[in-house]
Amino acid sequence: MYYYRFHIGDYKRSTDHLTNGEDIAYRRLLDMYYETESVIPLETKQVARRLRLDLNDLQIVLDEFFEKTEQGYLHHYCESQIQEYQKGASVRRVNGQKGGRRKKDSLEQTKQEPVNNLAGSEQGSLTNNHKPITNNHIKDMAPPEGVLESVWEDFVNQRKAKKASITPTAIKGIEREARKAGISLNDALQEICSRGWAGFKADWMTDKTKTSWADKQREWVAEATGKAYEPDVFDIAIAQTRGIK
C-alpha cells in the first residue's frame, strides 16, 4: 500500500501514554506494516536497525499493540485494512482488463471501498492520492491539521455551492497565502466563509486590516469627544498619514 488515511484523534486516544521514543516506534512500525503489507519480522534487532529505533522502545510497542505469531508480529487492524485494500485493487484490475467500469458501477464501487483508517473504525470512500479530489469526495475529507471541524464543514459547503472542487493544491495555496498574511489556515478559511470568497489572498487580508485599524481609531475619537464620527471631525488616521501632529 502506498497510501493510508491517518486519524489523529483515534491514534492519540490509543497512544497518549507512550513516551516519545515509543510513539515514534509505533508510527514507523505502522508505516512499515502498510508499506510491506506483511507482518513485522521476528528478528527485532534487524527491524530496529532498519527503522532507526531503540530496541527497548520497539519491543514495548510490539508487546502492547501487536500479537506475536510464528510468522511475525501481527496487527489485526492493519491486516483488515490491507485485505480490504487488496480486494478493491483486485476488482479494479479486473475492471481495467475489461476496459473500465461503467459509470453506474464506478459510483457503486466508490461507495463500497473502505477508508484506510489507522486506529479508528470509521469508513468512507478511498481516494487515490495521485488523483484530484472532486466534489464526490469532499464530504469524506478530514479537516487539515489545525482546522476546526465546524470551520471545515462551512468551507466545504461553500465550495460545493460555488461548484469549486477542493484539491490538495488548492488547500496548500490557501495555507501559503495565510502564512503571508500572518494568520492560521483555520482563520483564513473563516475569512473565506464569512466574506463569501472562492479563494484567499494575503493582500485581501492586508486591506481589511488597514480599514479595521482606521475604523478603530475613529471609535477612539468618538469615545474621547463624546461625538459620533463625522467628516468634519478631526481624523487621527488621516492626520497621521499626512504627518500632522
N, C-alpha and C positions, 0 to 999 in steps of 0.2 A: 504493500500500500504506500502511495506517495502522498496521501492526504488524510487527515482525520480532524474532526472538529473538537476543539478544546473548550470545555465548560468550566469557567473559573470557579463559580460558586460550588459546584459539586466536588471539584478537586480540593478546594480549600476546606470544606467541611470534613473531608476524609483525611486530610494531612496536616491540620493545624498543630498537631502535637510533635511533628517531626523537626529535627534540627535542620540547619541549612544544608549540611552535608547529606543528610538522609533525603531531604526534599530533592536535591539535585540528582541523587542516585535514582530516586523513583521516576523522575521525569525522563532521565536518559534511558532507563530500562524500558519504559513505555514506548519511547521513540524506537528503540531497537526492536521491540516486540512487533510493532506495527510495520516497521520497515522490512524486517525479515519474514514476517508472517509465520513465525515459529516460536517455540518455547525458548526460554533463556537457558543456555547450556549449563550443565552441572559444574563445569570447570570454572569456578567463580574467580580464581586468580586471573585467568585469561580475560574474563569478562571485565573485571575491574581495570585491568591494564588497557583494554580496548576502549572503554568508556571514560578513562582517566578519573577513576573513583577510588575513594578509600575503601579497602576491603571490608572493614568493620561496618561502615555505613551501608555498603552493598548487601551484606549478609542480613542486617537488621531489617531492611526493606523486603528482601526476598522472603524472610521468615514470616513477616506480617501480612504481606499483600499477595504472595504467590504460594502455590501448592507444589511441593516437591514430588516429582514423579520419576519413573525410570528414564523417561525421555528428556527431562529437564524441568525447569520451574514453569509451572502453568499459571496463567492469569485468566480466570474464567470470563470476565467481561471482554477482555481483548479478543479471546477466542470467538465469542459470539459475534463480535463486530467484524472480525476477519471473515468468518463463514458467510455472513450476510453480504459483505463486500464481494467475495469471490462468487457467490451465487448471482449477484447482479451483473458482475463482469462477464460471467458465462452467458447470461441471457443477451447481453449487449453484443457479444461476439457472434452468437448465432444470428441475431437480427442483422448484424453487419454483413454476414455472409449472404443473407437473403436480400441485400440491397437496402437495408434500413427498415425502421418501423414505420407503419402508417401513423398519421397524426394522432388518431384516437388512441392507438396502442402506446404511443410515446407519452401521452398525458397520463394514462393509467399507470405506466411503469414509473413515471416520476413520483406519483403519489405513494407508490409501494416501496420505493427504495429507502433504506434507513439512513439516518444521520449517524456518522461515526462519532458518537458521543464518548468522551474519555472516561468520565466517572459517574455519569448520571443515567437516567432511564428514559429521557425524552427522546422522541423520534420525529423525523421530518424527512424532507427530500434531500438527496445527496447532490451536491453541485460540484462538478469538476473544477479545480482551482485554475485551470487554464482557459476556462470559458467565461464570458461576461455574465454577470448576474442580472437576469431580466426581471420584469415585474412579477412573473410567475413565482420567483424565488424570494422576493423581497420580504414577504410575511414571515418566512422562516429564518431570516438573517438575525444573528445575535448582535446586540449593540456593540460597537467598538469599545475598546478599553477606555474607561473614564467617562463614558456617556451614560446618563441615566436612562432607564428603560422608558419612562414617560416621555422624555425628550426625543428619544429614538423613534418611538411609536408615532409621535406627532410629525416628525421629519419624514418617515416612511409614507404616512398617509398623504402628506402634502406633495411629495414627489410623485406618488401614484396619481393624485388628482391632476397634476400637471403632465402626466404621461411621460415622465422622465425616469429612466432606469437608474438604479443605484449600482455602480461598479466600484471595485477596489480603487481604480484610478481616480474616480470622482471623489471618493472619501479622502484619499491621500491629498488631492488638490485642495479640498476644503481645509484639511488639517494644516497644510503648508501655509495657506493664507492666514489661518487663525494664529499660527506662530508669529507671522509677520506683524499681526495686529496686537500681539501680546496677550492673547486670550486662549482659553482651552477650546478643544474641539466641541465639548458639550455646550459652551457659551456661544460658539459660532453657529451651531445647529439651532439653538434657541433663537438667535437673531434671525436666522433664515425663516423659521416658523412664524415668529411674531411679525415680521415685515413682508411675508409672502414672497420672499426671494426664491429663485430657482437655484442659485448658487451663492458663493460668498467670495468677496474680495477685501483684502486688508484696507484698501483705500476707502471703501464704503464705511468701514468702522471708524476710520480716522475722521471723516467728515462728520459723522454722527457725534463723535467725542467733542469736536470743536463747537458744534451747535449746543450741545448739552452744557458745556462749560460757560458759554456766553449766557445761556438762559439762567444758569445758577447764579452768575454774577448779578444779573438783573433782579433776581429774587432777593439777593442780599441788599441791593439798593432799596428795593421796595420795603424790606423789613426795617432798614435803618431810618428811612424817611417817613414810613407810615403811609406811603402813597403807592398806588399801583404804577407799574412802568408805563410811561408814555413816550412818544418820540422826542418831546422837548425836555425829558428828564435826563440828567447827566448820566451817560452810559459808561461805566468803568471799562468794560471790554473794549469799546471803541476808542476811549481815551488812551488806554494802554497801547493799543495797536498803532495809534498816531503819535505816541511818545509824549503825551500830555501828562503832567504830574499835578 
